[in-house]
Amino acid sequence: MSKRAVLEVIALDVEDAVAARAGGADRLELVTDMAADGLTPPARTVARIRGAVDIPLRVMLRTADGFAAGDAADVERLVRVAAELRQAGAEEFVLGFLDAEGDVDLGAVERVLGVLDGCRWTFHRAIDRAADRHALRKRLAGLPGLDTYLTAGSATGVDDGLPTLLAEAERHGEPGYEQRLLVGGGLRLEHVPALMAAGIDGFHIGGAARPGGWGGPVSADAVGKWRAALDAA
C-alpha cells in the first residue's frame, strides 16, 4: 500500500478551510495577516473553522513580523494566546523563535510549550533563517510534540533550497532528523517529483491555492490539482 503524501494548505477563514478540505487538503495551517507572513488568528476564528471542517488544524503562534519572540512580556503574551487557543479547541500548533544571532531561542520555545500539554507542533520557516540548521535541530531534539519542520531549505525558497532539502531527507531518522519535512515557500508542482523520490511526503501551499492572489479565497480546484499531482507521483 502506498503512503499518501500530506498536503497542508494555509487558511485565513472558514471559507478557505471549507474550500481546502473540498480540494483534498489533509491539514490546514491557520493564520491571519499574510502581509506579515502569517500571524496568530483570533481564537474565535479557530473555533469557527474547527466547527466547519473535520481535518487537522495547526494554528500559528506568532504575534509580530519576524522570527524573534521579543522580550519577556512578549513571550508571556504568546503563552496567554496559546492558552486561549487551547481553550478554543486548538490541538496542533506552528511556532519557532530565533535570537539575534540566528540561534534558536530555546527559552521562548520551551516557555510556550509549557502550556501546550504535549500537543503536536511544527517548527516553521525560522529554520531557513537560522545561522546553523543542524545545530538548531540538535537543540530542539527531544522537545515534546515536535513532529515537523516547515522549510524551503533556504530563506529564498525551494529553488535555492532544493539541495538542502534532499540532503536532509537522506538523514531522516538520525538524531535531530526524525521529524517530517514539510516543504513550503516558493514550492511549485515541478519540484514534487524530485522531493517525493527523496522520500519527502509533506507539502505546504499558500499562494498556490489562491489563483486570485492573497486578496482572494482558496480555490478547491487549485488544491485539487495539487492533490492529484501528489497522488500521481
LINRA-V803483 format. One record per residue. N is the residue number from 0. SS is DSSP state (hx for helix, st for strand, lp for the rest). OMEGA is omega in degrees with one decimal (NA if undefined). D_CENTER is the distance of its C-alpha to the mean C-alpha in Angstrom with 1 decimal. Layout:
N:SS:OMEGA:D_CENTER / N:SS:OMEGA:D_CENTER
This chain:
0:lp:179.8:26.8 / 1:lp:-180.0:23.9 / 2:lp:-178.6:20.3 / 3:lp:176.3:18.2 / 4:lp:178.9:15.0 / 5:st:175.2:11.8 / 6:st:178.0:11.0 / 7:st:-176.9:8.0 / 8:st:175.3:9.2 / 9:st:177.2:8.6 / 10:st:178.8:11.6 / 11:lp:-175.0:13.8 / 12:lp:-177.6:16.6 / 13:hx:-179.8:18.4 / 14:hx:177.2:19.7 / 15:hx:-175.8:16.3 / 16:hx:-178.8:15.3 / 17:hx:180.0:18.7 / 18:hx:179.6:18.7 / 19:hx:177.9:15.4 / 20:hx:-180.0:16.8 / 21:hx:-179.4:20.1 / 22:hx:177.4:18.8 / 23:lp:175.8:17.4 / 24:lp:176.7:13.7 / 25:lp:-174.9:12.9 / 26:st:177.5:10.0 / 27:st:165.5:8.9 / 28:st:-176.6:6.3 / 29:st:-179.7:9.2 / 30:lp:166.7:10.1 / 31:st:173.6:13.5 / 32:lp:178.3:15.2 / 33:hx:173.2:13.6 / 34:hx:176.0:16.6 / 35:hx:178.2:15.0 / 36:lp:172.1:11.6 / 37:lp:178.2:10.3 / 38:st:-178.1:11.9 / 39:lp:177.8:12.4 / 40:lp:175.8:14.1 / 41:lp:-180.0:17.5 / 42:hx:-179.6:18.1 / 43:hx:176.8:20.4 / 44:hx:178.2:17.9 / 45:hx:-179.6:15.7 / 46:hx:-179.7:19.0 / 47:hx:179.0:20.1 / 48:hx:178.4:17.1 / 49:hx:178.7:17.4 / 50:hx:-175.0:21.0 / 51:hx:-177.5:20.6 / 52:lp:-174.7:18.4 / 53:lp:178.4:18.4 / 54:lp:-178.8:15.1 / 55:st:178.7:12.3 / 56:st:171.0:10.3 / 57:st:-172.5:7.4 / 58:st:179.8:8.6 / 59:st:171.5:7.8 / 60:lp:-175.8:10.5 / 61:lp:-171.8:11.8 / 62:lp:178.5:15.3 / 63:lp:177.7:16.3 / 64:lp:-177.5:15.6 / 65:lp:-173.7:15.0 / 66:lp:175.2:13.7 / 67:lp:177.8:16.7 / 68:lp:-176.9:17.0 / 69:lp:-178.9:20.5 / 70:lp:-175.8:23.7 / 71:hx:179.5:24.5 / 72:hx:178.5:24.8 / 73:hx:179.0:21.3 / 74:hx:178.5:19.9 / 75:hx:175.4:22.1 / 76:hx:177.3:20.9 / 77:hx:179.5:17.3 / 78:hx:179.1:18.9 / 79:hx:178.9:20.8 / 80:hx:179.2:17.9 / 81:hx:179.1:16.0 / 82:hx:178.0:19.3 / 83:hx:179.8:19.9 / 84:hx:175.3:16.6 / 85:hx:179.0:17.7 / 86:hx:178.4:21.0 / 87:lp:176.5:19.6 / 88:lp:178.8:18.3 / 89:lp:-177.2:14.6 / 90:lp:179.7:14.1 / 91:st:-170.4:10.4 / 92:st:175.8:8.2 / 93:st:-179.6:5.6 / 94:st:178.2:8.0 / 95:lp:-175.1:10.0 / 96:lp:176.8:13.4 / 97:st:173.7:16.0 / 98:lp:-174.5:19.7 / 99:lp:179.8:22.1 / 100:lp:-179.1:22.7 / 101:lp:174.0:19.2 / 102:lp:177.8:19.1 / 103:st:175.0:16.6 / 104:lp:-172.1:17.9 / 105:hx:178.7:18.3 / 106:hx:179.3:20.5 / 107:hx:178.6:18.0 / 108:hx:-177.3:15.3 / 109:hx:178.4:18.0 / 110:hx:178.8:19.5 / 111:hx:-180.0:16.4 / 112:hx:-179.0:16.0 / 113:lp:179.0:19.7 / 114:lp:-178.6:19.2 / 115:lp:172.5:16.4 / 116:lp:177.1:19.0 / 117:lp:177.9:17.2 / 118:lp:175.9:14.3 / 119:st:-178.0:11.5 / 120:st:178.4:8.4 / 121:st:165.9:5.5 / 122:st:-169.1:6.9 / 123:lp:-168.9:5.1 / 124:hx:167.7:7.6 / 125:hx:178.2:10.4 / 126:hx:-179.2:11.3 / 127:hx:176.2:12.5 / 128:hx:-176.4:14.8 / 129:lp:177.5:16.1 / 130:lp:-178.0:19.8 / 131:lp:-177.1:19.6 / 132:hx:-177.4:16.5 / 133:hx:179.3:18.7 / 134:hx:177.7:20.0 / 135:hx:-180.0:16.6 / 136:hx:-178.9:15.8 / 137:hx:-179.0:19.3 / 138:hx:-179.1:19.1 / 139:hx:-176.3:16.0 / 140:lp:177.1:17.6 / 141:lp:177.7:18.8 / 142:lp:-175.9:16.8 / 143:lp:172.4:16.7 / 144:lp:-177.1:13.8 / 145:st:-179.2:11.5 / 146:st:-172.9:10.8 / 147:st:166.0:7.8 / 148:st:171.6:7.2 / 149:st:-172.7:4.8 / 150:st:169.9:8.2 / 151:lp:-175.8:11.0 / 152:lp:-177.9:13.5 / 153:lp:176.6:15.0 / 154:lp:-177.5:14.6 / 155:lp:174.4:16.5 / 156:lp:-173.3:14.5 / 157:hx:179.4:14.8 / 158:hx:-179.8:18.5 / 159:hx:-174.3:19.1 / 160:hx:-174.8:16.6 / 161:hx:179.1:17.6 / 162:hx:178.2:20.2 / 163:hx:178.8:17.9 / 164:hx:-179.6:15.4 / 165:hx:179.1:18.6 / 166:hx:179.2:20.0 / 167:hx:176.8:17.2 / 168:hx:179.0:17.2 / 169:hx:-177.6:20.9 / 170:lp:-177.0:20.4 / 171:lp:-178.8:18.3 / 172:lp:175.2:20.0 / 173:lp:175.8:21.5 / 174:lp:-176.8:21.0 / 175:lp:-177.4:17.7 / 176:lp:-179.8:16.5 / 177:lp:-172.5:16.3 / 178:lp:176.6:12.6 / 179:st:167.8:11.0 / 180:st:175.5:9.9 / 181:st:-170.9:7.2 / 182:st:176.9:8.8 / 183:lp:-178.4:8.1 / 184:lp:-174.8:10.2 / 185:lp:179.8:13.8 / 186:lp:176.3:13.3 / 187:lp:-177.8:16.6 / 188:hx:-178.9:18.3 / 189:hx:175.3:20.7 / 190:hx:-167.6:18.2 / 191:hx:-176.2:17.6 / 192:hx:-178.9:20.9 / 193:hx:179.6:20.7 / 194:hx:-179.3:17.2 / 195:hx:177.5:18.3 / 196:hx:178.3:21.6 / 197:lp:178.6:20.1 / 198:lp:178.6:18.6 / 199:lp:-174.1:14.9 / 200:lp:178.0:13.8 / 201:st:-175.6:10.1 / 202:st:-171.8:9.5 / 203:st:-180.0:7.2 / 204:st:177.1:9.6 / 205:lp:178.4:10.5 / 206:hx:-179.9:14.1 / 207:hx:178.1:15.1 / 208:hx:-174.0:15.1 / 209:lp:-179.7:17.5 / 210:lp:-179.9:20.8 / 211:lp:-178.4:22.1 / 212:lp:-175.0:19.5 / 213:lp:174.6:17.5 / 214:lp:-179.5:20.7 / 215:lp:-177.1:20.8 / 216:lp:170.2:19.1 / 217:lp:177.3:16.9 / 218:lp:176.9:19.5 / 219:hx:179.7:19.9 / 220:hx:179.7:21.9 / 221:hx:176.7:19.3 / 222:hx:179.4:16.7 / 223:hx:177.5:19.7 / 224:hx:176.0:20.4 / 225:hx:179.4:17.1 / 226:hx:-179.4:17.7 / 227:hx:-179.6:21.2 / 228:hx:178.9:20.4 / 229:hx:179.5:18.1 / 230:hx:179.4:20.7 / 231:hx:-178.8:23.5 / 232:lp:NA:22.0
